[in-house]
Structures are given as C-alpha cells and as structure tokens.
Amino acid sequence: MFDFYSKPRIILVGRSQKDARRLIEAFDERFDVRYVEEVSDEYSRFSDAMVFDYVGEDIIMNLRSGSIPYLCLIGSEKAVAKYSLEPGEYLLKGPGYLHYLPEIVYSMLEKHRLQKILDFEREKYMGLVNSMGCGMLILRKRDGNVIFCNQVAQSLLGYSEEEIEKMRLQDLVYDEPFALETILGIEHFETDREIVMLTKTGGKTYVIFNTSEMLYGAESVVQLTFMDISKQKRDREELILQWRFLDNAEEIAIAVDEKGRIVYLNKFAAEIHGYDLEEMLGDNLASYLVHGEGEAESMQFSMMKSGKWKGRQLHRRRDGTEFIVEAKRSILRVDDNVYELVIGIDITESIELQRRNNLHSLLLNGTGDLAIATDMKNRLIYLNEAAEKYFETRLENEENKALEDISSEPLRNFLKIAVSKPSEPLKNKIRFPVRQKSNAVIEFTGKIVRDHDEEVGTIFIGRKVT
C-alpha cells in the first residue's frame, strides 16, 4: 500500500503515444508514472493507482471489482450517465484539467490510505468489542434507540444485529422507568448497577451494567456495557438460603477456603466448640482438630479424587476437652471461588451409649441366665445368647416385632403369659413351660426399667429350676 515515503506508482492507460506524452508531462516528480495501452492483472497488483484516458463497460466492471483507487478521464456528461459513474470515479476533461490532475490523484491516494487505516483500526476495534465477555449497546440518548450492538449482546438477548438495531432500550429492559433514569444518564451512579433485561423469547436475564456518555456525530450517545449474572445470582440466592437454613440447624456447618481458613460457620458450630462466631472466622480449621498426619493425607486424597469425604474427626473445644464428629466434606463452587463445606454431628454421646450397650450385652451374654427385654408396647427389643438358644431363635429375626408377629412359638407363648401378669412389681414368678415336667423348667422374674422416671421397658431374667 502507498505509504508516502516512496513515490506513488501510477499506471496511465491510453490509446496512442500522443496521449502518453500529454498525460506523463502532467505529473510532476512526486510520482513514478508508467504509460501502457493494454491493461493486465500485473499492473493492478503492483501499482498504487490507475488513470484511464478512456472508458468502457468492461473496464469499469474490472476496476470496481479491484482494490486499488482509479480515475477515469471522461469527455462528456453523456459518458458519465452511460456508464453510471459515481463521484470520485471520473474527471471531466475540461479546460486546464491536466494542471490539477496530479493533485486530484494525490488526494485520491491519501484518501485511500486513510480509508485503509480506518478499516484496519475499525476491524481491530470490532474484534476487541466482539471478543470481550460483556455485551455492548450504543444508545441514542434523546430517545434510547439502539444504533450499535456487539455479538455478545446479540447472543445474550437472542436478537440478530438487524433486529436489535431497530429497537429501543424500553423494549429490552424489564423496569422501563428505572432503566431510563439510570442508563440514559438522568441519574448518575458511581458503581455498577443491576437490572433485568428481556430476551427475544420473553425470558429475563439479570445483568450488572456500566454506562459512559460520548458524542457520535452531532448527537450524544450512551455506551451500555453489561454482563450476564443470572447464574451467579441464582447461586448466590441459593447459597444465602442454605446459609440461613444452616444457621438454625443443630448440626455443625463450616465452610473453608482453599487455604483451610474458616469463611463461614453457623451458630451451633461455634457454640459446640465454646467460641463466638467472630472468634473462629478466619482461623484455620485444622487448629480445632485432633488428627494424625496419615488421616489428613487420606482425607485430602479422597477430596482430590471424588470431591467428597465422609468419616469421623476428633475436635477440640476451648476448654481442651475433645468430642467426636461424624463429618461429611464436599467441594462448593461459588462464582470463581472454590470452598470446602463441612457438615457434621457430635456423636460422642451416641458412641458412649453404644459402648455401654455393647458392654451390657457382653455381661448378659456371659451368664447362664436367660435375659429378655420388651418395650412398653410389648415389642421385643433384646434377647441374650442363652435366651436365643432356649427359644430356638435369633434376636435379629424377632427384634422390634409385636407379640403376635414373633415367629418362635415358645417365645410367643412365654410373652403372652408375661404381659398378662401385673406390671409392677412382678411378685409372682413365671414358670415356663407351664405344663412341662422336666428339669428344663425356667423360672422368670421381671422388672420394669425406668429412665428419668419414664418407663422404657421390661426385662425378664430366667433361671433353670429343678
């Protein structure tokens, strides 16, 4: 392309040597001029401009399909009309036209150079505008009409470029008065704002936006730049709802960032550790745990592999006492941030209760006496090994069954007799079987068991009698 640091290369096209002399002499030393009588593709590729001393339909067609500037020297207005020439494509051969022909060509070259620069800058700008992650609308301030939109805006709102550039801002936003007051600059804000935009299908898209005012031609326009935050808004509202639910739950709920620092915990989590909420926020969760290096590595490996972990952890309170938590850990993504959500319950008491139950079962199984327990609705809740052997059944087969549903007939018959006796105290001993005359007769005594003055069940202890 002609850059004004070298002489512009001009191809003059004429029909005779006489035409050649007068045309060549018209150009001064600023130009590198070559005269030809026949045109080839080579000239159009290696010249900066072409000047034709004659014109034809085929010549005009080829020039218009090319990319270099050209000028046709025309002898009459009839030729202009005949070939439908536009201003800038021709020069009438009037008196003294050869004197100002070089300046016209020079101006034509400069205009072409500036147009090339403008096209390049516009293409670069449009590339940036369309590659950005934000939608952009240029609005005429006086009426809110759209005069430009980028591809992101078209995609977010579902319109084609031709459709959206025929619309007004009022057609694209949910709250029209608010949009006119904020976007078109009647009211001014220093921060990004949030509005709801309408898509072509009638859907609603939440966006944050910013505006700037400028002059375009002789009119004031507003550049509206916006970003779709619908997903972030839904995630944020869901997270707020979860946080409110967890705040009132009697479970431990803690969220930590990628460095293990506590960014959220509910009231119960703080209270069970013996702290206020503000005291634990920002601390590393590991400082409240008691675990070995191997346990931490195992948990980290599971989180990296599946994003989840479930197990028991030992926590430490402010006073130094420890408690066991049945915990679930999972990855939580909010916008571009990754957190770890820990949900757990204190199972220290239940573990101790289970341990005692196991101990009691061991003690009862270690004796030759038969032990049977029922709840206050006469459902079977316990049999020791001696009772299982005597009644020829297993606890797992009969547990929590009502009297009539028990599969072992001897056990069912015994319980029918037992529940028919006075409840408290059982003064009369029960001999079972009632009619059996052998050494296998068992004599049972029963007692109602209470927990904090509440009756929870009845236990029967049986011994062989001879």
SEBANU-115633 format. One line per 5 residues: their letters; for each residue x, y, z of C-alpha. Coordinates in steps of 0.02 Angstrom, whole numbers, plus 50000, padded with zeros to 5 digits. Each point is the difference from the previous one (the first is absolute). Example, Ala and Ser with C-alpha at 12.3 -4.5 7.8 and 13.67 -1.06 7.14 Angstrom:
BEGIN
AS = 50615:49775:50390 | 50069:50172:49967
REM end
This chain:
BEGIN
MFDFY = 50000:50000:50000 | 50059:50176:49961 | 50081:50074:50156 | 50063:50171:49942 | 50181:49954:50040
SKPRI = 50026:49944:49819 | 49933:50069:49838 | 49823:49942:49962 | 49997:49884:49850 | 49875:50058:49870
ILVGR = 49946:49900:49847 | 49935:50111:49858 | 49893:49910:49872 | 49975:50081:49830 | 49981:49958:49816
SQKDA = 50148:50086:49914 | 50172:50074:50027 | 49924:50173:49983 | 49890:49962:50151 | 50152:49934:50090
RRLIE = 50102:50159:49986 | 49867:50120:50060 | 49951:49887:50146 | 50178:49964:50057 | 50048:50184:49991
AFDER = 49851:50044:50110 | 50076:49908:50151 | 50148:50075:50094 | 50149:49913:50079 | 49899:49948:50154
FDVRY = 49930:49854:49898 | 50073:49845:49921 | 49899:49993:49838 | 49986:49863:49870 | 49897:50007:49842
VEEVS = 49917:49847:49921 | 49873:49969:49865 | 49948:49827:50057 | 49953:49958:50180 | 50047:49836:50087
DEYSR = 49975:49933:50175 | 50184:50032:50036 | 49976:50188:49995 | 49856:49997:50123 | 50104:49898:50124
FSDAM = 50156:50111:49995 | 49929:50176:49983 | 49930:50124:50123 | 49872:50077:49881 | 49941:49989:49819
VFDYV = 49945:50142:49885 | 49901:49958:49842 | 49993:50120:49854 | 49850:49904:49933 | 49862:49894:50074
GEDII = 49895:49848:49959 | 49876:49888:50090 | 50124:49859:50022 | 50131:50121:50067 | 49881:50073:50130
MNLRS = 49945:49826:50053 | 50180:49943:50027 | 50050:50159:50091 | 49854:49989:50120 | 50040:49819:50041
GSIPY = 50181:50046:50040 | 50075:50077:50156 | 50107:50144:49935 | 49939:50178:49971 | 49965:50053:49820
LCLIG = 49946:50152:49900 | 49920:50006:49828 | 50024:50155:49891 | 49830:50033:49919 | 49965:50116:49854
SEKAV = 49814:50032:50030 | 49856:49987:50121 | 49919:49874:49883 | 50140:49876:50034 | 49975:50024:50187
AKYSL = 49817:49955:49984 | 50035:49860:49877 | 50119:49908:50115 | 49912:50052:50163 | 50159:50074:50071
EPGEY = 50001:50060:50180 | 50088:50156:50068 | 50182:49957:50032 | 50006:49877:49856 | 50019:50127:49859
LLKGP = 50070:50170:49950 | 49925:50103:49858 | 50125:50058:49869 | 49966:50184:50021 | 50115:50148:49966
GYLHY = 50167:49979:50091 | 49952:49835:50080 | 50177:49933:49977 | 50067:50135:50117 | 49900:49940:50150
LPEIV = 49998:49814:49953 | 50155:49960:50108 | 49924:50081:50155 | 49838:49905:49975 | 50096:49836:49985
YSMLE = 50106:50043:50151 | 49843:50039:50103 | 49920:49839:49939 | 50152:49901:50058 | 50001:50085:50170
KHRLQ = 49814:49967:50022 | 50027:49818:49955 | 50144:49986:50124 | 49898:50076:50140 | 49853:49887:49959
KILDF = 50115:49848:50012 | 50061:50058:50170 | 49822:50035:50056 | 49941:49828:49942 | 50145:49915:50089
EREKY = 49968:50094:50164 | 49814:49968:49987 | 50028:49814:49970 | 50120:49994:50149 | 49876:50094:50110
MGLVN = 49855:49889:49946 | 50105:49847:50035 | 50032:50062:50177 | 49817:50049:50026 | 49936:49831:49942
SMGCG = 50130:49899:50093 | 49966:50082:50168 | 49890:49905:50121 | 49879:50145:50020 | 49852:50053:49894
MLILR = 50008:50175:49928 | 49862:50113:49936 | 50020:50177:49933 | 49840:50098:50034 | 49944:50167:49935
KRDGN = 49975:50101:50158 | 49850:50104:49947 | 49886:49851:49960 | 50091:49842:50058 | 50010:49925:49824
VIFCN = 50134:49867:49974 | 50127:50050:49866 | 50130:49865:50031 | 50015:49832:50090 | 50142:49876:50012
QVAQS = 49987:49812:49975 | 49996:49963:50187 | 49845:50111:50020 | 49917:49912:49853 | 50037:49829:50077
LLGYS = 49941:50047:50176 | 49838:50080:49941 | 49964:49881:49856 | 49984:50132:49863 | 50089:50018:49833
EEEIE = 50097:50159:49966 | 49865:50063:49880 | 49862:49967:50128 | 50080:50080:50151 | 50057:50156:49908
KMRLQ = 49817:50041:49963 | 49950:49992:50183 | 49996:50121:50146 | 50070:49977:50173 | 49822:49997:50068
DLVYD = 49971:49837:49903 | 50152:49914:50075 | 49983:50032:50186 | 49876:49938:50130 | 49984:50160:50104
EPFAL = 49984:50138:49871 | 49998:50155:50114 | 50149:49939:50100 | 50097:49961:49840 | 49967:50172:49925
ETILG = 50053:50086:50161 | 50161:49902:50023 | 50061:49945:49828 | 49960:50159:49904 | 50082:50108:50131
IEHFE = 49855:50091:50081 | 50070:49937:50165 | 50184:49964:50028 | 50078:49858:50100 | 50182:49966:50037
TDREI = 49986:49811:50013 | 49939:49859:49889 | 49813:49977:50008 | 49886:49851:49974 | 49846:49990:49888
VMLTK = 49897:49867:49913 | 50009:49992:49809 | 49872:49913:49890 | 50049:49871:49870 | 49915:49973:49833
TGGKT = 49906:49849:50069 | 49932:50100:50147 | 50123:49933:50127 | 50086:50107:50132 | 50188:50020:50016
YVIFN = 50080:50081:50152 | 50146:50114:49953 | 50116:50123:50082 | 50039:50149:49891 | 50103:50156:49982
TSEML = 49973:50151:49887 | 50104:50137:49921 | 49943:50148:49897 | 50084:50062:49841 | 49968:50096:49840
YGAES = 49964:49907:49839 | 49987:50118:49855 | 49894:50143:50064 | 49904:49895:50126 | 50028:49943:50179
VVQLT = 50005:49811:50018 | 50015:49883:50149 | 50108:49846:49998 | 49916:49864:50103 | 50118:49860:50050
FMDIS = 49920:49854:50093 | 50040:49826:50064 | 49880:49855:50027 | 49997:49952:50185 | 49844:49891:49997
KQKRD = 50093:49842:50051 | 50102:50091:50132 | 49841:50078:50069 | 49911:49833:50011 | 50153:49921:50081
REELI = 50013:50145:50122 | 49816:49992:50048 | 50010:49811:50021 | 50156:50020:50106 | 49916:50132:50110
LQWRF = 49852:49884:50023 | 50117:49858:50047 | 50094:50112:50122 | 49836:50054:50083 | 49946:49819:50015
LDNAE = 50167:49947:50072 | 50000:50145:50123 | 49848:49925:50084 | 50052:49818:49988 | 50067:49905:50150
EIAIA = 50141:49930:49896 | 50176:50061:49973 | 50014:50098:49836 | 50168:50075:49951 | 50066:50063:49832
VDEKG = 50187:50021:49971 | 50096:50077:49856 | 50141:49920:49900 | 50123:50039:50140 | 49891:49917:50132
RIVYL = 49945:50165:50080 | 49824:50007:50070 | 49894:50120:49896 | 49832:49946:50070 | 49933:49903:50149
NKFAA = 49828:49990:50077 | 49958:50042:50181 | 49993:49818:50054 | 50177:49967:49936 | 50067:50147:50100
EIHGY = 49904:49956:50158 | 50051:49816:50002 | 50182:50053:49988 | 49975:50126:50140 | 50033:50157:49896
DLEEM = 49907:50148:49925 | 49978:50006:49811 | 50121:50145:49979 | 50137:49909:50096 | 50004:49852:49880
LGDNL = 49979:50093:49834 | 50166:50012:49909 | 50083:49864:50105 | 50064:49841:49921 | 49879:49856:50029
ASYLV = 50146:49883:50034 | 50035:50094:50163 | 49835:49932:50069 | 50035:49819:49947 | 50097:49859:50081
HGEGE = 50063:49880:49868 | 50156:49917:49938 | 50094:50037:49841 | 49942:49838:49916 | 49817:50042:50030
AESMQ = 50020:50173:49924 | 50087:49929:49846 | 49864:49869:49976 | 49864:50132:50011 | 50092:50115:49878
FSMMK = 50023:49858:49875 | 49813:49960:50005 | 49954:50184:49974 | 50116:50014:49850 | 49935:49837:49924
SGKWK = 49812:50018:50021 | 49969:50171:50078 | 49921:49916:50152 | 50053:49921:50164 | 49905:49920:50144
GRQLH = 50069:49945:50167 | 50029:50039:50182 | 50110:50139:50067 | 50053:50046:50174 | 49966:50183:50043
RRRDG = 50070:50103:50144 | 49899:50126:50101 | 50064:50162:50077 | 50016:49914:50170 | 50108:49862:49926
TEFIV = 49868:49862:50004 | 49977:49897:49844 | 49846:49936:49909 | 49970:49888:49849 | 49915:50067:49843
EAKRS = 49925:49896:49861 | 50044:50116:49855 | 49967:50016:49814 | 50111:50110:49893 | 49960:50057:49823
ILRVD = 50061:50126:49872 | 49895:50158:49984 | 50023:50119:49851 | 49937:50180:50011 | 50037:50109:49849
DNVYE = 50186:49972:49969 | 50040:49950:50179 | 50018:49823:50067 | 49953:49959:50180 | 49988:49844:50105
LVIGI = 49837:49975:50095 | 50008:49898:50160 | 49837:49934:50074 | 50007:49895:50159 | 49913:49942:50158
DITES = 50071:49967:50173 | 49990:49812:50027 | 50101:49992:50161 | 49848:49955:50107 | 49932:49874:49876
IELQR = 50169:49914:49991 | 50008:49993:50189 | 49822:49933:50007 | 50041:49869:49870 | 50155:49952:50097
RNNLH = 49896:49978:50159 | 49870:49900:49907 | 50135:49888:49931 | 50070:49980:50175 | 49830:49959:50071
SLLLN = 49971:49873:49862 | 50169:49921:50036 | 49957:49988:50185 | 49828:49924:49967 | 50072:49880:49872
GTGDL = 50132:49947:50124 | 49873:49926:50120 | 49899:49840:49988 | 49840:50093:50043 | 49873:50041:49866
AIATD = 49969:50186:49967 | 49851:50066:49902 | 49949:50183:49982 | 49844:50082:49926 | 49951:50181:49980
MKNRL = 49843:50074:50077 | 49900:49947:49845 | 50053:49820:50031 | 50114:49995:49848 | 50156:49893:50020
IYLNE = 50159:50104:50011 | 50130:49880:50071 | 50046:49816:50018 | 50167:49940:50069 | 50088:49847:49930
AAEKY = 49930:49884:50134 | 49821:50056:49959 | 50031:49981:49813 | 50057:49821:50029 | 49854:49958:50115
FETRL = 49865:50072:49886 | 50088:49940:49842 | 50003:50168:49911 | 50114:50151:49971 | 49982:50180:50058
ENEEN = 50016:50068:49822 | 49852:49892:49948 | 49884:50062:50138 | 50060:50175:50045 | 49866:50137:50005
KALED = 49862:49876:49960 | 49832:50006:50087 | 49949:49850:50103 | 49888:49923:49867 | 50134:50018:49865
ISSEP = 50137:49904:50091 | 50048:49846:49899 | 50062:49892:50147 | 49849:49915:50076 | 50080:49969:50172
LRNFL = 50054:50181:50012 | 49830:50061:49943 | 49914:49891:50131 | 50116:50060:50137 | 49968:50183:49960
KIAVS = 49812:49972:50000 | 50013:49936:50179 | 50125:50137:50050 | 49897:50148:49939 | 49844:49934:50085
KPSEP = 50081:50013:50172 | 49992:50157:50108 | 50121:50129:49933 | 50089:50062:50155 | 50067:49916:50099
LKNKI = 49991:49822:49933 | 49972:49914:50167 | 49956:49833:49924 | 50135:49903:49913 | 49963:49926:49829
RFPVR = 50035:49816:49973 | 50026:49953:49818 | 49950:49885:49922 | 49846:49995:50111 | 49956:49816:49976
QKSNA = 50171:49929:49965 | 50061:49877:50134 | 50186:49996:49972 | 50160:50080:50058 | 49987:50129:49858
VIEFT = 49872:50107:50093 | 50054:50182:50007 | 49944:50121:50136 | 49990:50182:49944 | 49994:50161:50099
GKIVR = 49964:50168:49920 | 50033:50182:50034 | 49947:50160:49916 | 50148:50111:49949 | 49988:50189:50018
DHDEE = 50103:50143:49926 | 49977:50166:50092 | 49836:49937:50074 | 49940:49950:49826 | 49957:49817:49972
VGTIF = 50099:49937:49851 | 49978:49810:50008 | 49993:49838:50097 | 50142:49876:50025 | 49973:49817:50044
IGRKV = 50138:49895:50076 | 49977:49810:50001 | 50091:49861:50092 | 49982:49811:49989 | 49909:49919:50144
T = 49997:49817:50047
REM end
